[in-house]
């Protein structure tokens, strides 16, 4: 493989992702508005958790056997179990706090989704630029003959590669090392000995895809800013927000059925 070309693609993808992560951290995730939204989310989550714990404690008291409700030394009586009205009031409070938490979580997720959208736009332009630079150029040779579906990806941006002869692929391979004036030296010395089929030619797009699945992801994991726990489901967080629930109802869809469908498809 042309190590210099592959190295250039890897470095370009890595630097682009690193630059995007640092810029978004500086101008989005370190901004006062984002920090304020995250603080509001943490406070709302804490209130919701306290209310849920309080309801659970009251439910446990209600389950105490009425026959054992009184007794003990000195005729002391146990604390009176909470009434159904009190529990109903707490349940309504918990529902309000869950709606508030979902709304704030959706706002946090929106900022992270925006950064992901901008990153996608940046990498789309990067792909167009690199694709034009490496159009029709064999960047590498696979050590195996790929199956049809994979071959579509490895041939992408090679133009009519599927109609080339092995000799033409050899020519492109030599040009990748020696420039447009390079010639194919006798026999098949320009190709590795295990290259027997034109389908083993590998274009830039396949290397770029591998970089996106490895280098890009690892750099984002190391330098990217993660959403708080509970607000890190992307579009799923949006769909759980009160605004989305109202929108579903406005279009005649049952929010519970939407949740069931999402659970069935793993979304």
SULJOWO-V380074 format. One record per helix or strand of 2 or more residues. SS is the DSSP state (~ for helix, > for strand). FROM is the first residue (numbers start at 1). TO is the last residue. Records with the same first field share a line. If there is no record, write none. Layout:
SS=FROM-TO  FROM-TO
This chain:
~=3-29  32-62  66-68  73-75  84-133  148-155  161-163  166-178  198-200  204-213  215-223  235-239  242-250  255-265
>=140-141  201-202
